[in-house]
Amino acid sequence: MCEKTAHLPLNRTRRALGMTVMAAALATGLGLGSASAQELSPDEWVMVVSVINTTNPYMISNIEGAKALADHLGLPLEVVNSNNSSQEGISNIMAILASGRKPIMFVNTVSSSDAPTIVDAVGRAGGYVTIWWNKPDDYKPWNVGDHFVAFQKHPGVSSGRCGAQAIAGALDGEGEVVLLPGVQDSTTSQTRVAGFRAEIAENFPGITILEERPSNWDPQIAARNAQDLIVKYGDQIDAVWSADDAMQIGAMQAFENAGLLNQVKFASDGLYPKTLEDIQSGRGNNAIVGETFHRGYMASAVGLYTAYLAATGEIVPSELPEDKRESLFDLSCVTPDNIGDYLQYDEPGAPAAFVDRLVESGPWDVAPMPLVGGGVEVLPGS
């Protein structure tokens, strides 16, 4: 389904501030550089945020970030809900492109193989797109054209390693674990699983991985898979690692329904609001032992703003260094001990405050997710 928001009002004061800041960036050599910068008409251009589903809290946060940036820049916004289907997501994107307005697009791809089709369509429509999380490793923006502005993500291998360290520590290095990856054709899920498995194999020989059950980033699918694993293994399961918090939320509910939540430890990726609540309340005998931190609203705002700068001429993608076109952004390991450092990013108005910092600093140097590297992630052992 394609969800349409009303045209957001043009905020001329904020828009003028954004253009002034970008002009200053030009003068100070921040890499936002072209004398051909232009304002974009909301009658000609549309921002688009495409998400995998609208049940995953991370995807909902993606939409919040896009709305905050569109409001700031005074452009209309369209929301694409892929409903966990590559075919449906691509079809809904094509319907927007057929409207005749040029797209400035952020896409959280369902599968890595979706990226070339979407990027090609955006280019033919005269727009600019940034892909987050999933694309084929050999599909490079600089080999495609300026309309494929950038591919961006947080490192997956380090995310998996963070979760493995937290679980192994909570189990004193001995125990049996089940894994809930995301979509199988997802480089994000693959790298996170690879990181988890490598950390266990290299440093924690007393931890046994019983089984993997891909759960498509969906809490309901994860709950069903967790229930099946409970039937199969019972109280043999000492811990559960999930490739993101949406699946962890579903898994925890299944273990709670089975009366086992207090006996099992959990680690995952995302530190979603529900996870924050569960850590702070100590739910399940302090069941959640580790997380990695990032926010969906930050990813979508950074992705859309990068594409916006290309559309206005403030950046010329082909003139950027490769790490600004295939980018890795900072990721933090979080435990119950340091969680207080991250509460500020879920306060009321946090997406709008992040957008303000983003426009001031540019997409590659905004706290708490500055650019830290580039290129394809190197998998352990390769």
LUMROKE-778109 format. One record per residue (C-alpha): residue in three letters; x, y, z. Coordinates in steps of 0.001 Angstrom, whole numbers. Layout:
BEGIN
residu=Ala	X=X	Y=Y	Z=Z;
...
//
This chain:
BEGIN
residu=Met	X=0	Y=0	Z=0;
residu=Cys	X=1182	Y=3519	Z=-730;
residu=Glu	X=339	Y=5961	Z=2043;
residu=Lys	X=92	Y=9638	Z=1134;
residu=Thr	X=562	Y=12501	Z=3557;
residu=Ala	X=-861	Y=15946	Z=2984;
residu=His	X=1478	Y=18465	Z=1395;
residu=Leu	X=3474	Y=19849	Z=4269;
residu=Pro	X=3444	Y=23656	Z=4598;
residu=Leu	X=6344	Y=25599	Z=3179;
residu=Asn	X=8346	Y=26948	Z=6079;
residu=Arg	X=10190	Y=29821	Z=4485;
residu=Thr	X=12107	Y=30811	Z=7612;
residu=Arg	X=13556	Y=27337	Z=8103;
residu=Arg	X=14193	Y=26981	Z=4410;
residu=Ala	X=16102	Y=30263	Z=4309;
residu=Leu	X=18134	Y=29156	Z=7308;
residu=Gly	X=18947	Y=25857	Z=5602;
residu=Met	X=20114	Y=27612	Z=2429;
residu=Thr	X=22203	Y=30057	Z=4475;
residu=Val	X=23875	Y=27236	Z=6370;
residu=Met	X=24644	Y=25374	Z=3148;
residu=Ala	X=26121	Y=28514	Z=1633;
residu=Ala	X=28320	Y=28897	Z=4682;
residu=Ala	X=29378	Y=25277	Z=4306;
residu=Leu	X=30469	Y=26059	Z=777;
residu=Ala	X=32619	Y=28897	Z=1989;
residu=Thr	X=34240	Y=26820	Z=4726;
residu=Gly	X=34977	Y=23803	Z=2559;
residu=Leu	X=32675	Y=21254	Z=4164;
residu=Gly	X=32188	Y=19439	Z=898;
residu=Leu	X=28714	Y=20795	Z=131;
residu=Gly	X=29923	Y=22445	Z=-2997;
residu=Ser	X=28346	Y=23804	Z=-6164;
residu=Ala	X=27565	Y=27313	Z=-7282;
residu=Ser	X=24502	Y=25973	Z=-9125;
residu=Ala	X=22430	Y=25453	Z=-5962;
residu=Gln	X=18731	Y=25974	Z=-6521;
residu=Glu	X=15579	Y=26009	Z=-4450;
residu=Leu	X=13143	Y=23219	Z=-5187;
residu=Ser	X=9492	Y=23852	Z=-6000;
residu=Pro	X=7027	Y=21659	Z=-4066;
residu=Asp	X=4988	Y=21493	Z=-7253;
residu=Glu	X=7899	Y=19885	Z=-9104;
residu=Trp	X=9611	Y=17793	Z=-6425;
residu=Val	X=8410	Y=15247	Z=-3863;
residu=Met	X=10211	Y=13523	Z=-1009;
residu=Val	X=9602	Y=9784	Z=-722;
residu=Val	X=10351	Y=7469	Z=2196;
residu=Ser	X=10003	Y=3757	Z=1403;
residu=Val	X=9972	Y=1289	Z=4310;
residu=Ile	X=9726	Y=-2492	Z=4592;
residu=Asn	X=6595	Y=-2420	Z=6740;
residu=Thr	X=4804	Y=-212	Z=9246;
residu=Thr	X=4748	Y=-2731	Z=12124;
residu=Asn	X=8471	Y=-2584	Z=12890;
residu=Pro	X=9241	Y=341	Z=15248;
residu=Tyr	X=12402	Y=1128	Z=13287;
residu=Met	X=10379	Y=1588	Z=10088;
residu=Ile	X=7880	Y=3784	Z=11914;
residu=Ser	X=10841	Y=5857	Z=13092;
residu=Asn	X=12065	Y=6076	Z=9470;
residu=Ile	X=8774	Y=7769	Z=8624;
residu=Glu	X=9093	Y=10177	Z=11570;
residu=Gly	X=12521	Y=11323	Z=10375;
residu=Ala	X=11294	Y=11844	Z=6824;
residu=Lys	X=8354	Y=13904	Z=8050;
residu=Ala	X=10627	Y=16043	Z=10219;
residu=Leu	X=12972	Y=16788	Z=7295;
residu=Ala	X=10155	Y=17406	Z=4795;
residu=Asp	X=8593	Y=19855	Z=7239;
residu=His	X=11909	Y=21609	Z=7727;
residu=Leu	X=12523	Y=21932	Z=3985;
residu=Gly	X=8933	Y=22690	Z=2996;
residu=Leu	X=8492	Y=19809	Z=557;
residu=Pro	X=5646	Y=17301	Z=197;
residu=Leu	X=6208	Y=13755	Z=1404;
residu=Glu	X=4963	Y=10373	Z=172;
residu=Val	X=5252	Y=7215	Z=2303;
residu=Val	X=5614	Y=3782	Z=680;
residu=Asn	X=4742	Y=746	Z=2787;
residu=Ser	X=6193	Y=-2357	Z=1116;
residu=Asn	X=4304	Y=-4752	Z=3409;
residu=Asn	X=7366	Y=-7051	Z=3527;
residu=Ser	X=7135	Y=-7565	Z=-250;
residu=Ser	X=9744	Y=-6457	Z=-2775;
residu=Gln	X=7149	Y=-6633	Z=-5533;
residu=Glu	X=4637	Y=-4479	Z=-3651;
residu=Gly	X=7254	Y=-1951	Z=-2608;
residu=Ile	X=8596	Y=-1519	Z=-6136;
residu=Ser	X=5067	Y=-1281	Z=-7568;
residu=Asn	X=4130	Y=1467	Z=-5120;
residu=Ile	X=7312	Y=3386	Z=-5879;
residu=Met	X=6560	Y=3182	Z=-9595;
residu=Ala	X=3092	Y=4623	Z=-8965;
residu=Ile	X=4622	Y=7677	Z=-7283;
residu=Leu	X=7168	Y=8131	Z=-10058;
residu=Ala	X=4332	Y=8115	Z=-12596;
residu=Ser	X=2880	Y=11263	Z=-11006;
residu=Gly	X=5370	Y=13398	Z=-12898;
residu=Arg	X=7038	Y=15010	Z=-9889;
residu=Lys	X=10768	Y=14419	Z=-9452;
residu=Pro	X=11569	Y=12233	Z=-6433;
residu=Ile	X=14030	Y=12809	Z=-3622;
residu=Met	X=13964	Y=9326	Z=-2184;
residu=Phe	X=15110	Y=7267	Z=796;
residu=Val	X=14588	Y=3506	Z=430;
residu=Asn	X=14942	Y=896	Z=3149;
residu=Thr	X=15005	Y=-2002	Z=699;
residu=Val	X=13198	Y=-5249	Z=1491;
residu=Ser	X=15900	Y=-7261	Z=-318;
residu=Ser	X=19337	Y=-6371	Z=-1623;
residu=Ser	X=18254	Y=-7253	Z=-5163;
residu=Asp	X=15585	Y=-4493	Z=-5110;
residu=Ala	X=18138	Y=-1688	Z=-5281;
residu=Pro	X=19050	Y=-1694	Z=-9023;
residu=Thr	X=15418	Y=-1671	Z=-10172;
residu=Ile	X=14487	Y=1206	Z=-7868;
residu=Val	X=17600	Y=3258	Z=-8638;
residu=Asp	X=17086	Y=2891	Z=-12390;
residu=Ala	X=13464	Y=4024	Z=-12133;
residu=Val	X=14381	Y=7063	Z=-10031;
residu=Gly	X=17022	Y=8059	Z=-12568;
residu=Arg	X=14566	Y=7838	Z=-15444;
residu=Ala	X=12179	Y=10050	Z=-13452;
residu=Gly	X=14861	Y=12732	Z=-13048;
residu=Gly	X=15222	Y=12200	Z=-9311;
residu=Tyr	X=17811	Y=11302	Z=-6690;
residu=Val	X=17850	Y=8341	Z=-4321;
residu=Thr	X=19769	Y=7108	Z=-1319;
residu=Ile	X=19521	Y=3413	Z=-427;
residu=Trp	X=19876	Y=2294	Z=3184;
residu=Trp	X=20947	Y=-1074	Z=4535;
residu=Asn	X=20694	Y=-3443	Z=1557;
residu=Lys	X=22121	Y=-3575	Z=-1963;
residu=Pro	X=24298	Y=-6035	Z=-3922;
residu=Asp	X=27925	Y=-5592	Z=-2870;
residu=Asp	X=29124	Y=-5087	Z=-6441;
residu=Tyr	X=26480	Y=-2464	Z=-7252;
residu=Lys	X=28393	Y=800	Z=-6799;
residu=Pro	X=26878	Y=4313	Z=-6928;
residu=Trp	X=29846	Y=5688	Z=-8902;
residu=Asn	X=29272	Y=3076	Z=-11612;
residu=Val	X=25595	Y=3980	Z=-11934;
residu=Gly	X=25322	Y=7768	Z=-12033;
residu=Asp	X=24671	Y=10827	Z=-9927;
residu=His	X=20998	Y=9932	Z=-9467;
residu=Phe	X=22182	Y=7076	Z=-7186;
residu=Val	X=23549	Y=9515	Z=-4666;
residu=Ala	X=24681	Y=7117	Z=-1943;
residu=Phe	X=24348	Y=3802	Z=-171;
residu=Gln	X=24410	Y=4182	Z=3606;
residu=Lys	X=24250	Y=1905	Z=6649;
residu=His	X=25563	Y=1166	Z=10115;
residu=Pro	X=28096	Y=-1685	Z=10312;
residu=Gly	X=26408	Y=-5057	Z=10664;
residu=Val	X=29393	Y=-7128	Z=11748;
residu=Ser	X=30086	Y=-4951	Z=14775;
residu=Ser	X=26384	Y=-5076	Z=15665;
residu=Gly	X=26453	Y=-8868	Z=15757;
residu=Arg	X=29660	Y=-8871	Z=17756;
residu=Cys	X=28143	Y=-6493	Z=20338;
residu=Gly	X=25213	Y=-8845	Z=20850;
residu=Ala	X=27423	Y=-11901	Z=21130;
residu=Gln	X=29627	Y=-10261	Z=23742;
residu=Ala	X=26610	Y=-9212	Z=25812;
residu=Ile	X=25029	Y=-12666	Z=25757;
residu=Ala	X=28284	Y=-14519	Z=26440;
residu=Gly	X=29008	Y=-12208	Z=29351;
residu=Ala	X=25539	Y=-12693	Z=30833;
residu=Leu	X=25909	Y=-16495	Z=30569;
residu=Asp	X=29460	Y=-16520	Z=31954;
residu=Gly	X=30616	Y=-18031	Z=28688;
residu=Glu	X=28475	Y=-21190	Z=28883;
residu=Gly	X=25062	Y=-21828	Z=27337;
residu=Glu	X=22881	Y=-22469	Z=24317;
residu=Val	X=21513	Y=-19757	Z=22042;
residu=Val	X=18967	Y=-19432	Z=19239;
residu=Leu	X=19207	Y=-16762	Z=16538;
residu=Leu	X=16462	Y=-14768	Z=14804;
residu=Pro	X=17899	Y=-13188	Z=11625;
residu=Gly	X=15889	Y=-10798	Z=9435;
residu=Val	X=15206	Y=-11230	Z=5714;
residu=Gln	X=17510	Y=-13866	Z=4219;
residu=Asp	X=18351	Y=-11792	Z=1103;
residu=Ser	X=19476	Y=-8856	Z=3230;
residu=Thr	X=23086	Y=-7820	Z=3552;
residu=Thr	X=22180	Y=-6163	Z=6839;
residu=Ser	X=20929	Y=-9400	Z=8350;
residu=Gln	X=23751	Y=-11427	Z=6818;
residu=Thr	X=26481	Y=-9179	Z=8231;
residu=Arg	X=24896	Y=-9076	Z=11684;
residu=Val	X=24612	Y=-12867	Z=11802;
residu=Ala	X=28196	Y=-13199	Z=10554;
residu=Gly	X=29405	Y=-10877	Z=13302;
residu=Phe	X=27554	Y=-12803	Z=16004;
residu=Arg	X=28771	Y=-16182	Z=14821;
residu=Ala	X=32364	Y=-14990	Z=14416;
residu=Glu	X=32502	Y=-13501	Z=17901;
residu=Ile	X=31200	Y=-16724	Z=19457;
residu=Ala	X=33534	Y=-18936	Z=17397;
residu=Glu	X=36603	Y=-16823	Z=18112;
residu=Asn	X=36134	Y=-16044	Z=21788;
residu=Phe	X=33410	Y=-18100	Z=23469;
residu=Pro	X=33777	Y=-21856	Z=22835;
residu=Gly	X=31337	Y=-22617	Z=25643;
residu=Ile	X=28423	Y=-21045	Z=23770;
residu=Thr	X=26478	Y=-23311	Z=21389;
residu=Ile	X=24203	Y=-21950	Z=18653;
residu=Leu	X=21226	Y=-24287	Z=18431;
residu=Glu	X=19380	Y=-22919	Z=15403;
residu=Glu	X=18571	Y=-19893	Z=13200;
residu=Arg	X=15025	Y=-18874	Z=12275;
residu=Pro	X=14814	Y=-15914	Z=9831;
residu=Ser	X=11893	Y=-13724	Z=10930;
residu=Asn	X=11673	Y=-10944	Z=8308;
residu=Trp	X=12103	Y=-8022	Z=10760;
residu=Asp	X=8525	Y=-8714	Z=11923;
residu=Pro	X=7571	Y=-9128	Z=15604;
residu=Gln	X=4635	Y=-11427	Z=14796;
residu=Ile	X=6747	Y=-13781	Z=12676;
residu=Ala	X=9437	Y=-13758	Z=15354;
residu=Ala	X=6888	Y=-14627	Z=18034;
residu=Arg	X=5703	Y=-17642	Z=16016;
residu=Asn	X=9261	Y=-18784	Z=15343;
residu=Ala	X=10197	Y=-18361	Z=19005;
residu=Gln	X=7174	Y=-20407	Z=20017;
residu=Asp	X=8255	Y=-23194	Z=17657;
residu=Leu	X=11781	Y=-23099	Z=19075;
residu=Ile	X=10424	Y=-23300	Z=22613;
residu=Val	X=8422	Y=-26394	Z=21673;
residu=Lys	X=11535	Y=-27930	Z=20102;
residu=Tyr	X=14147	Y=-27040	Z=22724;
residu=Gly	X=12219	Y=-26016	Z=25856;
residu=Asp	X=14326	Y=-24773	Z=28760;
residu=Gln	X=17466	Y=-25836	Z=26907;
residu=Ile	X=17464	Y=-22286	Z=25438;
residu=Asp	X=19571	Y=-19967	Z=27584;
residu=Ala	X=19586	Y=-16910	Z=25312;
residu=Val	X=18082	Y=-15400	Z=22177;
residu=Trp	X=19848	Y=-13058	Z=19769;
residu=Ser	X=17738	Y=-11142	Z=17248;
residu=Ala	X=18961	Y=-9128	Z=14280;
residu=Asp	X=16710	Y=-6267	Z=15371;
residu=Asp	X=14503	Y=-5270	Z=18272;
residu=Ala	X=11193	Y=-5762	Z=16473;
residu=Met	X=11902	Y=-9490	Z=16328;
residu=Gln	X=13204	Y=-9452	Z=19902;
residu=Ile	X=9933	Y=-7870	Z=21067;
residu=Gly	X=7981	Y=-10747	Z=19526;
residu=Ala	X=10379	Y=-13376	Z=20872;
residu=Met	X=10219	Y=-12019	Z=24413;
residu=Gln	X=6441	Y=-12190	Z=24341;
residu=Ala	X=6578	Y=-15829	Z=23261;
residu=Phe	X=8974	Y=-16719	Z=26090;
residu=Glu	X=6835	Y=-14806	Z=28569;
residu=Asn	X=3724	Y=-16696	Z=27416;
residu=Ala	X=5640	Y=-19954	Z=27941;
residu=Gly	X=6665	Y=-18948	Z=31472;
residu=Leu	X=10359	Y=-18895	Z=30530;
residu=Leu	X=11171	Y=-15197	Z=30252;
residu=Asn	X=12898	Y=-14972	Z=33629;
residu=Gln	X=15289	Y=-17791	Z=32652;
residu=Val	X=16488	Y=-16442	Z=29281;
residu=Lys	X=18779	Y=-13584	Z=28240;
residu=Phe	X=18265	Y=-11440	Z=25133;
residu=Ala	X=20375	Y=-9158	Z=22965;
residu=Ser	X=19536	Y=-7378	Z=19761;
residu=Asp	X=20000	Y=-4298	Z=17591;
residu=Gly	X=18246	Y=-932	Z=17657;
residu=Leu	X=17380	Y=-17	Z=21265;
residu=Tyr	X=13770	Y=688	Z=20287;
residu=Pro	X=11456	Y=2506	Z=22720;
residu=Lys	X=9859	Y=-746	Z=23938;
residu=Thr	X=13330	Y=-2161	Z=24575;
residu=Leu	X=14238	Y=956	Z=26543;
residu=Glu	X=11176	Y=390	Z=28720;
residu=Asp	X=12042	Y=-3254	Z=29256;
residu=Ile	X=15641	Y=-2520	Z=30240;
residu=Gln	X=14626	Y=255	Z=32628;
residu=Ser	X=11897	Y=-1854	Z=34256;
residu=Gly	X=14114	Y=-4944	Z=34537;
residu=Arg	X=11480	Y=-7030	Z=32758;
residu=Gly	X=12086	Y=-10779	Z=32884;
residu=Asn	X=14736	Y=-10746	Z=35615;
residu=Asn	X=16734	Y=-8174	Z=33614;
residu=Ala	X=16332	Y=-10293	Z=30492;
residu=Ile	X=17826	Y=-7793	Z=28010;
residu=Val	X=21589	Y=-7714	Z=28430;
residu=Gly	X=22826	Y=-5877	Z=25341;
residu=Glu	X=21797	Y=-3657	Z=22420;
residu=Thr	X=23286	Y=-1606	Z=19651;
residu=Phe	X=22024	Y=1929	Z=19226;
residu=His	X=20766	Y=3712	Z=16142;
residu=Arg	X=17520	Y=5414	Z=15207;
residu=Gly	X=15347	Y=5055	Z=12134;
residu=Tyr	X=14565	Y=8755	Z=12074;
residu=Met	X=18276	Y=9524	Z=11877;
residu=Ala	X=18837	Y=7151	Z=8963;
residu=Ser	X=15937	Y=8446	Z=6880;
residu=Ala	X=16765	Y=12093	Z=7577;
residu=Val	X=20437	Y=11591	Z=6642;
residu=Gly	X=19525	Y=9614	Z=3540;
residu=Leu	X=16913	Y=12078	Z=2325;
residu=Tyr	X=19067	Y=15104	Z=3092;
residu=Thr	X=21984	Y=13632	Z=1139;
residu=Ala	X=19672	Y=13141	Z=-1853;
residu=Tyr	X=18218	Y=16626	Z=-1346;
residu=Leu	X=21664	Y=18221	Z=-1505;
residu=Ala	X=22231	Y=16482	Z=-4834;
residu=Ala	X=18873	Y=17690	Z=-6146;
residu=Thr	X=19633	Y=21300	Z=-5228;
residu=Gly	X=23144	Y=21132	Z=-6675;
residu=Glu	X=24791	Y=21663	Z=-3293;
residu=Ile	X=26724	Y=18456	Z=-3884;
residu=Val	X=27722	Y=16714	Z=-7099;
residu=Pro	X=27762	Y=12993	Z=-6244;
residu=Ser	X=30391	Y=12092	Z=-8849;
residu=Glu	X=32773	Y=14580	Z=-7213;
residu=Leu	X=32440	Y=13056	Z=-3730;
residu=Pro	X=34985	Y=10627	Z=-2255;
residu=Glu	X=33868	Y=7013	Z=-2316;
residu=Asp	X=33239	Y=6816	Z=1446;
residu=Lys	X=30564	Y=9508	Z=1076;
residu=Arg	X=28771	Y=7413	Z=-1543;
residu=Glu	X=29137	Y=3979	Z=59;
residu=Ser	X=29087	Y=4926	Z=3702;
residu=Leu	X=29281	Y=3412	Z=7161;
residu=Phe	X=27993	Y=5475	Z=10092;
residu=Asp	X=28865	Y=5129	Z=13765;
residu=Leu	X=27129	Y=2452	Z=15836;
residu=Ser	X=27212	Y=2249	Z=19653;
residu=Cys	X=27144	Y=-794	Z=21946;
residu=Val	X=24676	Y=-271	Z=24783;
residu=Thr	X=24230	Y=-2160	Z=28058;
residu=Pro	X=21971	Y=-1544	Z=31058;
residu=Asp	X=24946	Y=261	Z=32620;
residu=Asn	X=25318	Y=3015	Z=29987;
residu=Ile	X=21751	Y=3284	Z=28715;
residu=Gly	X=21317	Y=6714	Z=30322;
residu=Asp	X=23592	Y=8215	Z=27680;
residu=Tyr	X=21025	Y=7446	Z=24961;
residu=Leu	X=17710	Y=8486	Z=26510;
residu=Gln	X=17928	Y=11981	Z=25013;
residu=Tyr	X=17330	Y=10609	Z=21516;
residu=Asp	X=13800	Y=9507	Z=22395;
residu=Glu	X=12623	Y=12680	Z=24083;
residu=Pro	X=9677	Y=14557	Z=22541;
residu=Gly	X=10838	Y=16507	Z=19504;
residu=Ala	X=14012	Y=14439	Z=19074;
residu=Pro	X=13536	Y=13901	Z=15295;
residu=Ala	X=13086	Y=17640	Z=14658;
residu=Ala	X=16103	Y=18454	Z=16851;
residu=Phe	X=18190	Y=15941	Z=14906;
residu=Val	X=17101	Y=17495	Z=11612;
residu=Asp	X=18204	Y=20912	Z=12866;
residu=Arg	X=21659	Y=19525	Z=13652;
residu=Leu	X=21738	Y=17672	Z=10347;
residu=Val	X=21106	Y=20804	Z=8277;
residu=Glu	X=23744	Y=22666	Z=10274;
residu=Ser	X=26434	Y=19963	Z=10155;
residu=Gly	X=25729	Y=18137	Z=6901;
residu=Pro	X=25004	Y=14429	Z=6459;
residu=Trp	X=28489	Y=13136	Z=7289;
residu=Asp	X=29242	Y=14841	Z=10595;
residu=Val	X=26052	Y=14867	Z=12654;
residu=Ala	X=25968	Y=13478	Z=16206;
residu=Pro	X=25503	Y=10738	Z=17276;
residu=Met	X=26146	Y=9032	Z=13896;
residu=Pro	X=29095	Y=10600	Z=12070;
residu=Leu	X=30641	Y=8886	Z=9064;
residu=Val	X=33250	Y=6366	Z=10219;
residu=Gly	X=34157	Y=4495	Z=7041;
residu=Gly	X=33123	Y=3317	Z=3642;
residu=Gly	X=32955	Y=417	Z=1249;
residu=Val	X=31597	Y=-3097	Z=1529;
residu=Glu	X=31827	Y=-4618	Z=4993;
residu=Val	X=34516	Y=-7259	Z=5252;
residu=Leu	X=33015	Y=-10419	Z=6686;
residu=Pro	X=34989	Y=-12275	Z=9359;
residu=Gly	X=37309	Y=-14882	Z=7874;
residu=Ser	X=37156	Y=-13483	Z=4340;
//
